[in-house]
Amino acid sequence: MAQQLSDDDLSAALAGDPSGFSAVYVAISPAVLGYFRARGVDDAEALTQDVFVDVLPKLAGVSGGHAGLRTFIFSVAHARLVDYRRRAERTPHLAEYDPLNDARYSASAEDEALGSLGGISATLARLNEEQREVLVLRIVADLSIEQVAGIMDKTPGAIKQLQRRGLSALRELVTEKDHAAS
């Protein structure tokens, strides 16, 4: 239970006596701390200390006895709470960046190009890796057979053969897809 403030301690505090202020602090700080905790302040102890730092130089001007002192201290506490809330509103909320939830995300140029091919990327995925690579380098990247051969470390004849087989397999897959759709 909180300690009661005697009339002598109140008089000493209002006169500027440090022991009087100490008695005021011991008697009223638990209630101020409880007020801040009930209002959801993260660091209620620090805010309680701030209140009493503000109260100390102004104690001599307090009137109204015990009730006036409590009213004054809680009016300072309320002002500190308002300041705390305003500061919290201005403080940016830090959140971990998640690129999947970023509304500013836009598809890459490659995604858009493959998406504009009308679902061909799913069909290309059904080819073997070398055929797919040759077709993408030849058609999408618009490279020559010699350039593709240099990139894939194969002969131009092997690239021509992979391209022919890839186009043939692609034709069959597209034909299958057309027959399945109808």
C-alpha positions as CSV (number, residue, x, y, z in Angstrom):
1,M,0.0,0.0,0.0
2,A,1.2,3.5,-0.8
3,Q,2.7,5.6,2.0
4,Q,0.6,8.6,3.0
5,L,2.1,12.1,2.8
6,S,2.1,13.9,6.2
7,D,1.3,17.6,6.5
8,D,4.9,18.2,7.7
9,D,6.4,16.4,4.7
10,L,4.1,18.5,2.4
11,S,5.1,21.7,4.1
12,A,8.8,20.7,3.8
13,A,8.4,19.9,0.1
14,L,6.6,23.2,-0.7
15,A,9.4,25.0,1.2
16,G,12.1,23.4,-1.0
17,D,13.4,20.9,1.5
18,P,14.9,17.8,-0.2
19,S,13.6,15.4,2.5
20,G,10.1,16.8,1.8
21,F,10.5,16.2,-1.9
22,S,11.7,12.7,-1.2
23,A,8.6,12.0,0.9
24,V,6.4,13.4,-2.0
25,Y,8.2,11.1,-4.4
26,V,7.8,8.0,-2.2
27,A,4.1,8.7,-1.6
28,I,2.9,9.7,-5.1
29,S,5.3,8.0,-7.6
30,P,3.7,4.5,-7.3
31,A,0.4,6.0,-8.4
32,V,2.0,7.9,-11.3
33,L,3.9,4.8,-12.3
34,G,0.6,2.8,-12.2
35,Y,-1.1,5.5,-14.3
36,F,1.6,5.2,-17.0
37,R,1.5,1.4,-17.0
38,A,-2.3,1.4,-17.3
39,R,-2.0,3.8,-20.3
40,G,0.4,1.4,-22.1
41,V,3.6,3.3,-21.8
42,D,6.6,1.1,-22.7
43,D,9.1,2.7,-20.3
44,A,6.8,3.9,-17.5
45,E,9.6,4.2,-15.0
46,A,11.5,6.7,-17.1
47,L,8.4,8.7,-17.8
48,T,7.7,8.8,-14.0
49,Q,11.2,10.1,-13.4
50,D,10.6,12.8,-16.0
51,V,7.4,13.9,-14.2
52,F,9.2,14.3,-10.9
53,V,12.1,16.1,-12.6
54,D,9.6,18.6,-14.0
55,V,7.7,18.9,-10.7
56,L,10.7,19.6,-8.4
57,P,11.5,23.2,-9.5
58,K,7.8,24.1,-9.5
59,L,6.8,22.7,-6.0
60,A,7.0,26.1,-4.3
61,G,4.2,27.5,-6.5
62,V,1.7,24.6,-5.7
63,S,-1.3,25.5,-3.6
64,G,-4.3,23.5,-2.4
65,G,-2.7,21.2,0.0
66,H,-2.6,17.4,-0.6
67,A,-5.3,17.5,-3.3
68,G,-3.6,20.5,-5.1
69,L,-0.3,18.7,-5.1
70,R,-1.7,15.5,-6.5
71,T,-3.7,17.4,-9.1
72,F,-0.5,19.3,-10.1
73,I,1.6,16.1,-10.3
74,F,-1.0,14.3,-12.4
75,S,-1.5,17.2,-14.7
76,V,2.3,17.1,-15.4
77,A,2.0,13.3,-15.8
78,H,-0.8,13.7,-18.3
79,A,1.2,16.3,-20.2
80,R,4.1,13.9,-20.4
81,L,1.8,11.1,-21.6
82,V,0.5,13.4,-24.4
83,D,4.1,14.2,-25.3
84,Y,4.9,10.5,-25.3
85,R,1.9,9.6,-27.5
86,R,2.8,12.4,-30.0
87,R,6.4,11.3,-30.1
88,A,5.3,7.7,-30.7
89,E,3.1,8.8,-33.6
90,R,6.0,10.6,-35.3
91,T,8.4,7.7,-34.8
92,P,8.4,5.5,-37.8
93,H,7.3,1.9,-37.3
94,L,10.1,-0.4,-38.4
95,A,9.1,-3.6,-40.2
96,E,11.2,-6.2,-41.9
97,Y,11.2,-5.8,-45.6
98,D,9.3,-8.6,-47.5
99,P,9.7,-8.3,-51.2
100,L,6.6,-10.5,-51.8
101,N,4.4,-8.0,-50.0
102,D,5.8,-5.0,-51.7
103,A,3.1,-3.3,-53.7
104,R,5.7,-1.5,-55.7
105,Y,6.9,-4.7,-57.2
106,S,6.9,-4.9,-60.9
107,A,7.7,-7.9,-63.1
108,S,11.2,-8.0,-64.6
109,A,11.6,-7.5,-68.4
110,E,12.2,-11.2,-68.7
111,D,9.0,-12.1,-66.9
112,E,7.0,-9.7,-69.1
113,A,8.6,-11.0,-72.3
114,L,7.9,-14.6,-71.3
115,G,4.4,-13.7,-70.1
116,S,3.6,-12.0,-73.4
117,L,4.4,-15.2,-75.3
118,G,0.9,-16.5,-74.3
119,G,1.9,-19.3,-71.9
120,I,4.8,-20.5,-74.1
121,S,7.1,-20.5,-71.1
122,A,5.2,-23.4,-69.5
123,T,5.4,-25.3,-72.8
124,L,9.2,-24.5,-73.1
125,A,9.6,-25.9,-69.6
126,R,8.6,-29.3,-71.0
127,L,11.5,-29.4,-73.4
128,N,14.9,-30.7,-72.3
129,E,17.3,-28.1,-70.9
130,E,19.6,-27.9,-73.9
131,Q,16.8,-27.5,-76.4
132,R,15.1,-24.9,-74.3
133,E,18.4,-23.0,-73.9
134,V,19.1,-23.0,-77.7
135,L,15.5,-21.9,-78.5
136,V,15.6,-19.1,-76.0
137,L,19.0,-17.9,-77.1
138,R,18.1,-18.1,-80.8
139,I,14.6,-16.7,-80.7
140,V,14.2,-14.5,-77.6
141,A,17.8,-13.3,-77.4
142,D,18.1,-13.2,-81.2
143,L,21.6,-14.6,-81.3
144,S,23.2,-16.3,-84.3
145,I,24.0,-20.0,-84.4
146,E,27.7,-19.2,-84.0
147,Q,27.1,-17.0,-80.9
148,V,24.9,-19.7,-79.3
149,A,27.5,-22.3,-80.1
150,G,30.1,-20.2,-78.3
151,I,27.9,-19.6,-75.3
152,M,27.0,-23.3,-74.9
153,D,30.4,-24.6,-75.9
154,K,29.1,-26.7,-78.7
155,T,29.6,-26.9,-82.4
156,P,27.4,-24.9,-84.8
157,G,26.1,-28.2,-86.2
158,A,25.1,-29.4,-82.7
159,I,23.3,-26.1,-82.1
160,K,21.4,-26.5,-85.4
161,Q,20.4,-30.1,-84.5
162,L,19.2,-29.0,-81.0
163,Q,17.3,-26.2,-82.5
164,R,15.6,-28.5,-85.1
165,R,14.7,-31.1,-82.4
166,G,13.5,-28.4,-80.0
167,L,11.3,-26.8,-82.6
168,S,9.9,-30.2,-83.6
169,A,9.1,-31.1,-80.0
170,L,7.6,-27.6,-79.4
171,R,5.4,-28.1,-82.4
172,E,4.1,-31.4,-81.1
173,L,3.5,-29.9,-77.6
174,V,1.6,-26.9,-79.1
175,T,-0.5,-29.3,-81.3
176,E,-1.2,-31.4,-78.2
177,K,-2.3,-28.3,-76.3
178,D,-4.6,-27.2,-79.2
179,H,-6.2,-30.7,-79.4
180,A,-6.7,-30.8,-75.6
181,A,-8.3,-27.3,-75.7
182,S,-10.9,-28.2,-78.3
